[in-house]
Each structure stands twice: as C-alpha cells, then as structure tokens.
Amino acid sequence: MRTSSIHPLIEIALGLLPVLSILWVTPFLIEDRTTFWRTNFWLSVLAFSIAFVSNLTHGDGLREIGLRVDNLGRALRLLALPTGLAALGILAIGFAFGSVNLGERFLFHLRTLPLWTLVQQYALQGFIHRRLRDLLGEGDRAALGVAVIFALLHLPNPVLVAGTFLGGYVWAWTFQRAPNLLALAASHTLLSALLANAFPASLLPNMKVGWSYWGG
C-alpha cells in the first residue's frame, strides 16, 4: 500500500474546503445563477479530484472504498434494522403531524437521489473515513469522526444535523464491517426521501444546508 506524506487531517481539510465553499461562500457572494452553478460545478470537480488523488496516493482500491458487490448482501443485512427503525420513526412523526405524502414526489426522489447519495457516501466513507482510519484506526473513534464531520456539513439545519450524525455513525459502523457504497446509498436514499416527504414542515422547513438554509 502506498502512503502519502501529507497528514490525513490536511487531506480531509483540503477535500472539504471546496465543499464548504459551495455551502457557505457561493450562495452568499454569487447572484447570477449561471455563474453560481458553473462555479459550484468546478468546486465539485475539485473536491472529487482531491478525494480521488488521495485514494490513488494511499493505494485505496475499489474494494477498499466500497465499490463492490460481493458483500452487498451482508451490508444490506447490517443496515436493515437501523434503516427500518429510522424509517418507522420518521413515518411515526409524520403521521402524528399529518404530513406524510408518499406520492409522486416521493417516488421521484427515490429515482433521482441514488446517484447523489452514492457520491456523498463515496466522499464520506471512501475518502474521509479511509483517512480518519489512517489517523485513528478502526472502531468507534473513526466512526464518530465521520458522523461529526457529516453532521457539521449540514449546519444550520437542526433536523438534518441530528439525522446525519446518527446516520453517519451507522453508515460508518456498517462500512467498517462490510464496505459497500451501494448498500449505504440505498439506505441514505430511502431515509432522505422519507424526510423530504413525511417530516412536518414545522420541524423541517426545507432540506437545505449552509447559507441556502435561510433562503439563498
């Protein structure tokens, strides 16, 4: 395995800097929509490139970052109970508030979210988790580190901060035992779609994070 001379925390910080710019800087500074989307696209490319180069430098193969199918069944089994309980909790709150709407919009989210959640899980597990593991080793410290970083990226949306902390920990815990991004993306997609279509607006007014949470 090849190793990098750069400290893992510096690699993580470099990878997160473009993401933080997308969340907090461009919505505040750029009003023109075309320029806004173009800038965010290139920032996204930069973030992905940093993660990709990190994987190459450390010798992380497809199996290590979770792009595999041989352990898909095991990963899905590990995720079944926590994902099911979270889904039931979201639905219970939604039914209590009368806000559940699992119609066409919900189905649209189930169709369109998988690619986005796969990208997020790659960044979270295949990059950040791998580098935290280099620093902290396997176990709860690395998993909690993943959860904390994922939650902080969802500020200032309180429901998403809480949800992504819990989800981030479960997904990291699962990744340590059965690294499979497809299974993680499936769990992430289902719970995100349920939150967007079942949680009451009084508790979750939108699914936005960063500066855009306030309407940017």
MDAnalysis code that builds the backbone (N, CA, C; Angstrom):
import MDAnalysis as mda
import numpy as np

u = mda.Universe.empty(648, n_residues=216, atom_resindex=np.repeat(np.arange(216), 3), trajectory=True)
u.add_TopologyAttr("name", ["N", "CA", "C"] * 216)
u.add_TopologyAttr("resid", np.arange(1, 217))
u.add_TopologyAttr("resname", ["MET", "ARG", "THR", "SER", "SER", "ILE", "HIS", "PRO", "LEU", "ILE", "GLU", "ILE", "ALA", "LEU", "GLY", "LEU", "LEU", "PRO", "VAL", "LEU", "SER", "ILE", "LEU", "TRP", "VAL", "THR", "PRO", "PHE", "LEU", "ILE", "GLU", "ASP", "ARG", "THR", "THR", "PHE", "TRP", "ARG", "THR", "ASN", "PHE", "TRP", "LEU", "SER", "VAL", "LEU", "ALA", "PHE", "SER", "ILE", "ALA", "PHE", "VAL", "SER", "ASN", "LEU", "THR", "HIS", "GLY", "ASP", "GLY", "LEU", "ARG", "GLU", "ILE", "GLY", "LEU", "ARG", "VAL", "ASP", "ASN", "LEU", "GLY", "ARG", "ALA", "LEU", "ARG", "LEU", "LEU", "ALA", "LEU", "PRO", "THR", "GLY", "LEU", "ALA", "ALA", "LEU", "GLY", "ILE", "LEU", "ALA", "ILE", "GLY", "PHE", "ALA", "PHE", "GLY", "SER", "VAL", "ASN", "LEU", "GLY", "GLU", "ARG", "PHE", "LEU", "PHE", "HIS", "LEU", "ARG", "THR", "LEU", "PRO", "LEU", "TRP", "THR", "LEU", "VAL", "GLN", "GLN", "TYR", "ALA", "LEU", "GLN", "GLY", "PHE", "ILE", "HIS", "ARG", "ARG", "LEU", "ARG", "ASP", "LEU", "LEU", "GLY", "GLU", "GLY", "ASP", "ARG", "ALA", "ALA", "LEU", "GLY", "VAL", "ALA", "VAL", "ILE", "PHE", "ALA", "LEU", "LEU", "HIS", "LEU", "PRO", "ASN", "PRO", "VAL", "LEU", "VAL", "ALA", "GLY", "THR", "PHE", "LEU", "GLY", "GLY", "TYR", "VAL", "TRP", "ALA", "TRP", "THR", "PHE", "GLN", "ARG", "ALA", "PRO", "ASN", "LEU", "LEU", "ALA", "LEU", "ALA", "ALA", "SER", "HIS", "THR", "LEU", "LEU", "SER", "ALA", "LEU", "LEU", "ALA", "ASN", "ALA", "PHE", "PRO", "ALA", "SER", "LEU", "LEU", "PRO", "ASN", "MET", "LYS", "VAL", "GLY", "TRP", "SER", "TYR", "TRP", "GLY", "GLY"])
u.atoms.positions = np.array([
    [0.848, -1.208, 0.000],
    [0.000, 0.000, 0.000],
    [0.874, 1.245, 0.000],
    [0.625, 2.147, -0.903],
    [1.349, 3.408, -0.926],
    [0.782, 4.338, 0.143],
    [1.611, 5.198, 0.675],
    [1.159, 6.147, 1.683],
    [1.538, 7.557, 1.272],
    [0.788, 8.516, 1.797],
    [1.036, 9.920, 1.491],
    [1.836, 10.555, 2.610],
    [2.679, 11.545, 2.256],
    [3.445, 12.274, 3.267],
    [2.606, 13.379, 3.898],
    [1.405, 13.615, 3.359],
    [0.517, 14.649, 3.893],
    [-0.290, 14.076, 5.058],
    [-0.426, 14.837, 6.112],
    [-1.188, 14.387, 7.277],
    [-2.643, 14.151, 6.872],
    [-3.263, 13.067, 7.368],
    [-4.652, 12.766, 6.988],
    [-5.618, 13.917, 7.224],
    [-5.433, 14.659, 8.308],
    [-6.338, 15.775, 8.575],
    [-6.195, 16.879, 7.539],
    [-4.971, 17.069, 7.030],
    [-4.774, 18.065, 5.986],
    [-5.460, 17.606, 4.698],
    [-5.376, 16.326, 4.383],
    [-6.054, 15.796, 3.203],
    [-7.558, 15.990, 3.321],
    [-8.105, 15.691, 4.495],
    [-9.547, 15.867, 4.710],
    [-9.926, 17.340, 4.579],
    [-9.125, 18.211, 5.178],
    [-9.413, 19.649, 5.112],
    [-9.378, 20.150, 3.672],
    [-8.399, 19.685, 2.905],
    [-8.315, 20.103, 1.502],
    [-9.538, 19.632, 0.720],
    [-9.999, 18.421, 1.020],
    [-11.179, 17.904, 0.338],
    [-12.452, 18.615, 0.737],
    [-12.519, 19.057, 1.998],
    [-13.729, 19.722, 2.486],
    [-13.804, 21.194, 2.104],
    [-12.665, 21.811, 1.839],
    [-12.659, 23.244, 1.543],
    [-13.545, 23.615, 0.351],
    [-13.474, 22.899, -0.781],
    [-14.398, 23.229, -1.883],
    [-15.854, 23.011, -1.511],
    [-16.120, 21.978, -0.709],
    [-17.497, 21.691, -0.286],
    [-18.021, 22.827, 0.596],
    [-17.204, 23.270, 1.539],
    [-17.610, 24.372, 2.403],
    [-17.827, 25.650, 1.602],
    [-17.038, 25.826, 0.549],
    [-17.234, 26.989, -0.320],
    [-18.582, 26.920, -1.021],
    [-18.963, 25.723, -1.466],
    [-20.264, 25.537, -2.113],
    [-21.398, 25.827, -1.132],
    [-21.223, 25.417, 0.113],
    [-22.289, 25.564, 1.103],
    [-22.423, 26.987, 1.633],
    [-21.295, 27.665, 1.816],
    [-21.326, 28.926, 2.554],
    [-20.878, 30.151, 1.769],
    [-20.069, 29.987, 0.742],
    [-19.488, 31.143, 0.062],
    [-20.245, 31.510, -1.207],
    [-20.384, 30.561, -2.130],
    [-21.015, 30.908, -3.411],
    [-22.477, 31.341, -3.269],
    [-23.290, 30.744, -2.365],
    [-24.669, 31.248, -2.240],
    [-24.727, 32.684, -1.717],
    [-23.698, 33.072, -0.955],
    [-23.665, 34.412, -0.369],
    [-23.114, 35.444, -1.342],
    [-22.125, 35.044, -2.147],
    [-21.413, 36.007, -2.978],
    [-21.897, 36.093, -4.417],
    [-22.432, 35.013, -4.954],
    [-22.735, 34.972, -6.384],
    [-24.248, 35.018, -6.599],
    [-24.725, 36.052, -7.252],
    [-26.159, 36.202, -7.507],
    [-26.565, 35.628, -8.859],
    [-25.730, 35.755, -9.859],
    [-26.052, 35.237, -11.185],
    [-26.109, 33.716, -11.151],
    [-27.254, 33.152, -11.552],
    [-27.452, 31.713, -11.439],
    [-26.500, 30.912, -12.313],
    [-26.212, 31.390, -13.511],
    [-25.307, 30.665, -14.398],
    [-23.908, 30.605, -13.801],
    [-23.436, 31.737, -13.334],
    [-22.110, 31.782, -12.700],
    [-22.087, 30.933, -11.437],
    [-23.183, 30.988, -10.686],
    [-23.293, 30.210, -9.452],
    [-23.148, 28.726, -9.729],
    [-23.914, 28.194, -10.699],
    [-23.863, 26.765, -10.980],
    [-22.548, 26.363, -11.611],
    [-21.986, 27.239, -12.456],
    [-20.688, 26.921, -13.063],
    [-19.593, 26.848, -11.994],
    [-19.607, 27.801, -11.090],
    [-18.604, 27.813, -10.021],
    [-18.730, 26.592, -9.131],
    [-19.965, 26.247, -8.759],
    [-20.182, 25.081, -7.911],
    [-19.791, 23.784, -8.613],
    [-19.998, 23.735, -9.924],
    [-19.592, 22.548, -10.678],
    [-18.083, 22.344, -10.579],
    [-17.324, 23.405, -10.797],
    [-15.867, 23.259, -10.768],
    [-15.347, 23.038, -9.356],
    [-16.012, 23.584, -8.370],
    [-15.651, 23.286, -6.988],
    [-15.919, 21.823, -6.665],
    [-17.017, 21.282, -7.195],
    [-17.326, 19.863, -7.001],
    [-16.276, 18.978, -7.666],
    [-15.876, 19.360, -8.875],
    [-14.826, 18.617, -9.577],
    [-13.531, 18.646, -8.768],
    [-13.213, 19.791, -8.191],
    [-12.001, 19.917, -7.379],
    [-12.074, 19.007, -6.150],
    [-13.215, 19.021, -5.464],
    [-13.370, 18.172, -4.282],
    [-13.231, 16.696, -4.642],
    [-13.887, 16.285, -5.735],
    [-13.795, 14.895, -6.165],
    [-12.361, 14.545, -6.546],
    [-11.672, 15.458, -7.207],
    [-10.301, 15.202, -7.637],
    [-9.373, 15.008, -6.447],
    [-9.571, 15.814, -5.401],
    [-8.753, 15.680, -4.198],
    [-8.978, 14.316, -3.552],
    [-10.245, 13.898, -3.462],
    [-10.540, 12.586, -2.894],
    [-9.945, 11.471, -3.745],
    [-10.059, 11.600, -5.057],
    [-9.556, 10.576, -5.973],
    [-8.034, 10.463, -5.873],
    [-7.355, 11.599, -5.865],
    [-5.891, 11.586, -5.745],
    [-5.475, 10.998, -4.398],
    [-6.220, 11.306, -3.346],
    [-5.929, 10.728, -2.034],
    [-6.026, 9.207, -2.076],
    [-7.094, 8.700, -2.697],
    [-7.243, 7.247, -2.823],
    [-6.086, 6.631, -3.599],
    [-5.710, 7.282, -4.703],
    [-4.597, 6.773, -5.506],
    [-3.298, 6.783, -4.716],
    [-3.051, 7.873, -4.010],
    [-1.809, 8.021, -3.259],
    [-1.683, 6.963, -2.164],
    [-2.805, 6.653, -1.539],
    [-2.795, 5.680, -0.442],
    [-3.000, 4.247, -0.927],
    [-3.196, 4.072, -2.216],
    [-3.400, 2.730, -2.732],
    [-4.747, 2.140, -2.385],
    [-5.756, 2.995, -2.195],
    [-7.114, 2.508, -1.907],
    [-7.737, 1.984, -3.193],
    [-7.987, 0.683, -3.263],
    [-8.622, 0.107, -4.434],
    [-10.132, 0.208, -4.355],
    [-10.802, -0.290, -5.392],
    [-12.269, -0.245, -5.428],
    [-12.875, -1.000, -4.257],
    [-12.267, -2.113, -3.885],
    [-12.798, -2.888, -2.761],
    [-12.700, -2.097, -1.459],
    [-11.572, -1.414, -1.277],
    [-11.370, -0.670, -0.033],
    [-12.325, 0.514, 0.098],
    [-12.636, 1.168, -1.009],
    [-13.531, 2.328, -0.909],
    [-15.006, 1.923, -0.991],
    [-15.273, 0.630, -1.193],
    [-16.647, 0.144, -1.132],
    [-17.368, 0.023, -2.449],
    [-16.664, 0.148, -3.573],
    [-17.303, -0.056, -4.882],
    [-17.158, -1.520, -5.257],
    [-18.070, -2.319, -4.744],
    [-18.018, -3.767, -4.918],
    [-19.411, -4.338, -4.705],
    [-19.602, -5.585, -5.110],
    [-20.912, -6.224, -4.951],
    [-20.827, -7.526, -4.167],
    [-19.630, -8.012, -3.910],
    [-19.501, -9.320, -3.260],
    [-20.036, -9.317, -1.831],
    [-20.027, -8.161, -1.168],
    [-20.519, -8.081, 0.207],
    [-21.812, -7.277, 0.316],
    [-22.488, -7.097, -0.825],
    [-23.707, -6.293, -0.837],
    [-24.762, -6.865, 0.102],
    [-24.959, -8.173, 0.068],
    [-25.960, -8.796, 0.931],
    [-25.663, -8.586, 2.401],
    [-24.411, -8.757, 2.793],
    [-24.043, -8.562, 4.202],
    [-24.270, -7.113, 4.620],
    [-23.877, -6.176, 3.770],
    [-24.066, -4.763, 4.102],
    [-25.545, -4.429, 4.241],
    [-26.362, -4.939, 3.348],
    [-27.803, -4.678, 3.426],
    [-28.400, -5.274, 4.692],
    [-27.932, -6.441, 5.085],
    [-28.443, -7.059, 6.323],
    [-28.058, -6.224, 7.542],
    [-26.840, -5.707, 7.561],
    [-26.411, -4.868, 8.675],
    [-27.222, -3.576, 8.748],
    [-27.616, -3.070, 7.593],
    [-28.344, -1.803, 7.534],
    [-29.845, -1.960, 7.730],
    [-30.352, -3.167, 7.566],
    [-31.806, -3.374, 7.543],
    [-32.479, -2.873, 8.819],
    [-31.981, -3.270, 9.977],
    [-32.632, -2.896, 11.235],
    [-32.525, -1.408, 11.517],
    [-31.321, -0.798, 11.508],
    [-31.276, 0.644, 11.799],
    [-32.014, 1.490, 10.771],
    [-31.940, 1.098, 9.494],
    [-32.658, 1.859, 8.470],
    [-34.164, 1.712, 8.663],
    [-34.609, 0.493, 8.949],
    [-36.029, 0.254, 9.177],
    [-36.558, 1.018, 10.379],
    [-35.783, 1.015, 11.469],
    [-36.213, 1.746, 12.665],
    [-36.264, 3.254, 12.405],
    [-35.261, 3.762, 11.689],
    [-35.263, 5.194, 11.367],
    [-36.444, 5.550, 10.475],
    [-36.736, 4.697, 9.499],
    [-37.865, 4.940, 8.597],
    [-39.178, 4.949, 9.367],
    [-39.333, 3.986, 10.275],
    [-40.551, 3.935, 11.087],
    [-40.675, 5.158, 11.981],
    [-39.548, 5.614, 12.531],
    [-39.578, 6.813, 13.366],
    [-39.996, 8.048, 12.579],
    [-39.444, 8.200, 11.368],
    [-39.818, 9.336, 10.520],
    [-41.303, 9.287, 10.183],
    [-41.774, 8.106, 9.805],
    [-43.189, 7.959, 9.449],
    [-44.092, 8.195, 10.656],
    [-43.679, 7.727, 11.830],
    [-44.497, 7.924, 13.030],
    [-44.655, 9.417, 13.326],
    [-43.578, 10.171, 13.225],
    [-43.651, 11.619, 13.446],
    [-44.515, 12.262, 12.361],
    [-44.314, 11.818, 11.130],
    [-45.102, 12.371, 10.028],
    [-46.586, 12.121, 10.187],
    [-46.955, 10.914, 10.558],
    [-48.381, 10.608, 10.745],
    [-48.950, 11.381, 11.935],
    [-48.146, 11.576, 12.973],
    [-48.609, 12.339, 14.136],
    [-48.920, 13.787, 13.757],
    [-48.158, 14.329, 12.804],
    [-48.359, 15.711, 12.373],
    [-49.218, 15.804, 11.109],
    [-49.588, 14.654, 10.550],
    [-50.395, 14.654, 9.337],
    [-49.648, 15.152, 8.118],
    [-48.349, 14.905, 8.066],
    [-47.531, 15.472, 6.990],
    [-46.997, 14.423, 6.009],
    [-47.408, 13.183, 6.147],
    [-46.899, 12.129, 5.266],
    [-47.521, 12.259, 3.879],
    [-46.691, 12.315, 2.861],
    [-47.166, 12.394, 1.478],
    [-46.224, 11.568, 0.597],
    [-46.522, 10.298, 0.462],
    [-45.649, 9.388, -0.278],
    [-46.181, 9.179, -1.694],
    [-46.407, 10.286, -2.376],
    [-46.931, 10.252, -3.733],
    [-45.840, 10.354, -4.775],
    [-46.136, 11.066, -5.846],
    [-45.224, 11.147, -6.986],
    [-43.900, 11.804, -6.607],
    [-43.944, 12.814, -5.750],
    [-42.703, 13.485, -5.352],
    [-41.776, 12.533, -4.607],
    [-42.342, 11.695, -3.760],
    [-41.562, 10.688, -3.047],
    [-40.931, 9.704, -4.024],
    [-41.709, 9.236, -4.991],
    [-41.184, 8.307, -5.993],
    [-40.111, 8.967, -6.850],
    [-40.313, 10.257, -7.153],
    [-39.300, 10.997, -7.901],
    [-37.984, 11.035, -7.137],
    [-38.063, 11.277, -5.832],
    [-36.847, 11.302, -5.025],
    [-36.183, 9.923, -4.984],
    [-36.968, 8.874, -4.905],
    [-36.389, 7.528, -4.904],
    [-35.659, 7.237, -6.214],
    [-36.141, 7.828, -7.309],
    [-35.499, 7.605, -8.613],
    [-34.260, 8.462, -8.812],
    [-34.263, 9.658, -8.255],
    [-33.210, 10.618, -8.586],
    [-32.123, 10.747, -7.520],
    [-32.401, 10.371, -6.298],
    [-31.428, 10.552, -5.228],
    [-30.271, 9.543, -5.225],
    [-30.442, 8.312, -5.727],
    [-29.370, 7.315, -5.571],
    [-27.990, 7.765, -6.039],
    [-27.899, 8.441, -7.178],
    [-26.583, 8.871, -7.652],
    [-25.974, 9.887, -6.698],
    [-26.793, 10.827, -6.221],
    [-26.307, 11.849, -5.308],
    [-25.874, 11.241, -3.980],
    [-26.651, 10.309, -3.450],
    [-26.270, 9.689, -2.181],
    [-25.042, 8.798, -2.350],
    [-24.885, 8.190, -3.525],
    [-23.686, 7.394, -3.787],
    [-22.443, 8.285, -3.766],
    [-22.534, 9.455, -4.386],
    [-21.417, 10.402, -4.379],
    [-21.102, 10.831, -2.944],
    [-22.138, 11.131, -2.166],
    [-21.922, 11.538, -0.782],
    [-21.270, 10.431, 0.033],
    [-21.736, 9.208, -0.168],
    [-21.171, 8.097, 0.587],
    [-19.731, 7.800, 0.173],
    [-19.426, 8.001, -1.104],
    [-18.030, 7.849, -1.521],
    [-17.153, 8.878, -0.808],
    [-17.599, 10.141, -0.812],
    [-16.825, 11.186, -0.148],
    [-16.698, 10.914, 1.343],
    [-17.799, 10.465, 1.943],
    [-17.842, 10.257, 3.389],
    [-17.052, 9.025, 3.815],
    [-17.270, 7.923, 3.128],
    [-16.646, 6.662, 3.535],
    [-15.359, 6.361, 2.774],
    [-15.443, 6.467, 1.436],
    [-14.298, 6.103, 0.623],
    [-13.127, 7.057, 0.763],
    [-13.409, 8.295, 1.154],
    [-12.338, 9.277, 1.331],
    [-12.154, 9.638, 2.804],
    [-13.125, 10.324, 3.408],
    [-12.961, 10.824, 4.769],
    [-12.750, 9.686, 5.765],
    [-13.582, 8.657, 5.675],
    [-13.450, 7.533, 6.622],
    [-12.106, 6.833, 6.462],
    [-11.670, 6.641, 5.222],
    [-10.374, 5.995, 4.989],
    [-9.238, 6.794, 5.620],
    [-9.291, 8.130, 5.494],
    [-8.219, 8.937, 6.062],
    [-8.322, 9.003, 7.585],
    [-9.531, 9.043, 8.125],
    [-9.676, 9.004, 9.579],
    [-9.205, 7.668, 10.128],
    [-9.417, 6.616, 9.385],
    [-8.933, 5.307, 9.816],
    [-7.411, 5.291, 9.877],
    [-6.765, 5.948, 8.907],
    [-5.303, 6.047, 8.937],
    [-4.829, 6.751, 10.200],
    [-5.611, 7.727, 10.652],
    [-5.237, 8.527, 11.814],
    [-5.643, 7.883, 13.138],
    [-6.857, 7.331, 13.174],
    [-7.436, 6.872, 14.433],
    [-7.562, 5.358, 14.541],
    [-7.391, 4.656, 13.433],
    [-7.606, 3.222, 13.422],
    [-9.082, 2.883, 13.255],
    [-9.354, 1.590, 13.141],
    [-10.751, 1.151, 13.045],
    [-11.445, 1.332, 14.389],
    [-12.767, 1.379, 14.353],
    [-13.511, 1.422, 15.593],
    [-14.331, 2.680, 15.771],
    [-14.796, 2.880, 17.009],
    [-15.743, 3.941, 17.297],
    [-15.185, 5.334, 17.052],
    [-13.901, 5.542, 17.301],
    [-13.363, 6.904, 17.139],
    [-13.451, 7.362, 15.682],
    [-13.091, 6.476, 14.775],
    [-13.185, 6.835, 13.358],
    [-14.643, 7.008, 12.943],
    [-15.513, 6.092, 13.406],
    [-16.930, 6.191, 13.056],
    [-17.548, 7.471, 13.597],
    [-17.203, 7.822, 14.828],
    [-17.726, 9.064, 15.405],
    [-17.170, 10.276, 14.673],
    [-15.917, 10.200, 14.249],
    [-15.345, 11.299, 13.474],
    [-16.095, 11.517, 12.175],
    [-16.429, 10.432, 11.493],
    [-17.224, 10.522, 10.266],
    [-18.577, 11.167, 10.565],
    [-19.228, 10.717, 11.631],
    [-20.550, 11.231, 11.981],
    [-20.500, 12.724, 12.303],
    [-19.486, 13.151, 13.035],
    [-19.369, 14.558, 13.407],
    [-19.146, 15.421, 12.164],
    [-18.251, 15.000, 11.283],
    [-17.982, 15.774, 10.071],
    [-19.237, 15.859, 9.205],
    [-19.924, 14.737, 9.036],
    [-21.130, 14.723, 8.206],
    [-22.198, 15.630, 8.796],
    [-22.347, 15.606, 10.112],
    [-23.339, 16.464, 10.763],
    [-22.986, 17.937, 10.602],
    [-21.718, 18.285, 10.779],
    [-21.306, 19.683, 10.662],
    [-21.532, 20.229, 9.259],
    [-21.428, 19.360, 8.266],
    [-21.672, 19.794, 6.891],
    [-23.144, 20.114, 6.642],
    [-24.017, 19.753, 7.575],
    [-25.448, 20.014, 7.410],
    [-25.949, 21.156, 8.287],
    [-25.012, 21.882, 8.911],
    [-25.406, 23.112, 9.594],
    [-25.962, 24.106, 8.581],
    [-26.916, 24.971, 8.978],
    [-27.501, 25.134, 10.316],
    [-28.860, 24.451, 10.456],
    [-29.130, 23.446, 9.626],
    [-30.421, 22.771, 9.631],
    [-30.460, 21.770, 10.793],
    [-31.162, 22.062, 11.888],
    [-31.044, 21.248, 13.100],
    [-31.490, 19.804, 12.928],
    [-32.577, 19.584, 12.193],
    [-33.047, 18.212, 11.998],
    [-32.046, 17.408, 11.179],
    [-31.508, 18.017, 10.129],
    [-30.531, 17.314, 9.306],
    [-29.221, 17.100, 10.048],
    [-28.832, 18.036, 10.902],
    [-27.622, 17.844, 11.707],
    [-27.774, 16.619, 12.601],
    [-28.905, 16.531, 13.289],
    [-29.144, 15.383, 14.169],
    [-29.247, 14.091, 13.365],
    [-30.004, 14.137, 12.270],
    [-30.199, 12.940, 11.463],
    [-28.919, 12.450, 10.820],
    [-28.097, 13.375, 10.322],
    [-26.864, 12.957, 9.653],
    [-25.807, 12.496, 10.655],
    [-25.870, 12.985, 11.881],
    [-24.953, 12.462, 12.893],
    [-25.271, 10.990, 13.169],
    [-26.555, 10.704, 13.392],
    [-26.949, 9.319, 13.663],
    [-26.723, 8.433, 12.441],
    [-27.175, 8.922, 11.280],
    [-26.985, 8.155, 10.059],
    [-25.518, 7.985, 9.729],
    [-24.737, 9.065, 9.896],
    [-23.317, 8.983, 9.597],
    [-22.612, 7.941, 10.436],
    [-22.992, 7.853, 11.702],
    [-22.365, 6.846, 12.571],
    [-22.743, 5.433, 12.136],
    [-24.039, 5.212, 11.877],
    [-24.488, 3.873, 11.462],
    [-23.836, 3.475, 10.143],
    [-23.778, 4.403, 9.191],
    [-23.175, 4.080, 7.896],
    [-21.682, 3.812, 8.039],
    [-20.998, 4.574, 8.900],
    [-19.573, 4.333, 9.127],
    [-19.358, 2.995, 9.828],
    [-20.196, 2.698, 10.810],
    [-20.127, 1.414, 11.520],
    [-20.296, 0.262, 10.539],
    [-21.260, 0.403, 9.637],
    [-21.501, -0.627, 8.628],
    [-20.321, -0.729, 7.665],
    [-19.790, 0.409, 7.248],
    [-18.674, 0.428, 6.303],
    [-17.460, -0.297, 6.864],
    [-17.248, -0.200, 8.160],
    [-16.118, -0.887, 8.776],
    [-16.279, -2.397, 8.703],
    [-17.505, -2.875, 8.705],
    [-17.760, -4.308, 8.711],
    [-18.038, -4.873, 7.322],
    [-18.624, -4.066, 6.467],
    [-18.930, -4.501, 5.096],
    [-18.895, -3.281, 4.198],
    [-17.702, -2.875, 3.750],
    [-17.590, -1.651, 2.948],
    [-18.267, -1.777, 1.590],
    [-19.476, -1.232, 1.497],
    [-20.240, -1.309, 0.256],
    [-21.030, -0.022, 0.072],
    [-20.604, 0.801, -0.873],
    [-21.244, 2.093, -1.088],
    [-22.655, 1.961, -1.641],
    [-22.927, 0.898, -2.389],
    [-24.263, 0.721, -2.964],
    [-25.301, 0.529, -1.871],
    [-24.974, -0.280, -0.872],
    [-25.901, -0.504, 0.233],
    [-26.095, 0.771, 1.041],
    [-25.008, 1.482, 1.296],
    [-25.112, 2.732, 2.054],
    [-25.951, 3.755, 1.306],
    [-25.755, 3.844, -0.008],
    [-26.532, 4.786, -0.808],
    [-28.015, 4.430, -0.798],
    [-28.338, 3.135, -0.792],
    [-29.743, 2.712, -0.744],
    [-30.395, 3.155, 0.561],
    [-29.709, 2.941, 1.675],
    [-30.225, 3.382, 2.976],
    [-30.357, 4.901, 3.021],
    [-29.345, 5.594, 2.557],
    [-29.328, 7.054, 2.531],
    [-30.467, 7.599, 1.672],
    [-30.683, 6.992, 0.519],
    [-31.747, 7.440, -0.385],
    [-33.117, 7.306, 0.255],
    [-33.394, 6.142, 0.827],
    [-34.701, 5.905, 1.428],
    [-34.982, 6.896, 2.550],
    [-34.016, 7.081, 3.439],
    [-34.248, 7.958, 4.590],
    [-34.345, 9.422, 4.166],
    [-33.554, 9.819, 3.179],
    [-33.645, 11.197, 2.684],
    [-35.002, 11.455, 2.035],
    [-35.469, 10.506, 1.242],
    [-36.763, 10.660, 0.583],
    [-37.895, 10.712, 1.600],
    [-37.804, 9.903, 2.637],
    [-38.833, 9.921, 3.674],
    [-38.816, 11.247, 4.438],
    [-37.632, 11.728, 4.785],
    [-37.553, 13.012, 5.482],
    [-38.180, 14.126, 4.653],
    [-37.879, 14.149, 3.370],
    [-38.363, 15.224, 2.498],
    [-39.859, 15.160, 2.272],
    [-40.450, 13.977, 2.446],
    [-41.863, 13.812, 2.083],
    [-42.771, 13.384, 3.230],
    [-42.202, 13.218, 4.406],
    [-43.030, 12.791, 5.532],
    [-42.849, 13.662, 6.771],
    [-41.688, 14.296, 6.909],
    [-41.443, 15.076, 8.115],
    [-42.207, 16.390, 8.048],
    [-42.776, 16.846, 9.160],
    [-43.568, 18.078, 9.156],
    [-42.714, 19.314, 8.877],
    [-43.269, 20.230, 8.102],
    [-42.547, 21.458, 7.756],
    [-42.271, 22.320, 8.978],
    [-43.066, 22.157, 10.025],
    [-42.826, 22.937, 11.241],
    [-41.518, 22.536, 11.910],
    [-41.083, 21.291, 11.680],
    [-39.824, 20.814, 12.240],
    [-38.692, 20.832, 11.218],
    [-39.033, 20.610, 9.959],
    [-38.040, 20.570, 8.884],
    [-38.563, 21.419, 7.725],
    [-38.355, 22.732, 7.780],
    [-38.925, 23.614, 6.752],
    [-38.362, 23.370, 5.364],
    [-37.123, 22.879, 5.254],
    [-36.528, 22.578, 3.960],
    [-35.385, 21.588, 4.152],
    [-34.854, 21.100, 3.037],
    [-33.740, 20.147, 3.080],
    [-32.420, 20.840, 2.742],
    [-32.383, 22.148, 2.905],
    [-31.197, 22.910, 2.538],
    [-30.219, 23.012, 3.709],
    [-28.949, 23.214, 3.359],
    [-27.908, 23.389, 4.365],
    [-27.035, 24.560, 3.954],
    [-26.154, 24.957, 4.861],
    [-25.287, 26.085, 4.561],
    [-26.067, 27.390, 4.473],
    [-25.522, 28.344, 3.721],
    [-26.154, 29.658, 3.582],
    [-27.548, 29.557, 2.976],
    [-27.762, 28.572, 2.109],
    [-29.054, 28.432, 1.419],
    [-30.190, 28.067, 2.360],
    [-29.875, 27.612, 3.561],
    [-30.924, 27.272, 4.535],
    [-31.823, 28.465, 4.815],
    [-31.254, 29.662, 4.748],
    [-32.029, 30.873, 5.028],
    [-32.654, 31.448, 3.775],
    [-32.682, 30.658, 2.709],
    [-33.365, 31.107, 1.507],
    [-32.471, 31.564, 0.397],
    [-31.180, 31.311, 0.535],
    [-30.249, 31.721, -0.507],
    [-30.319, 30.840, -1.723],
])
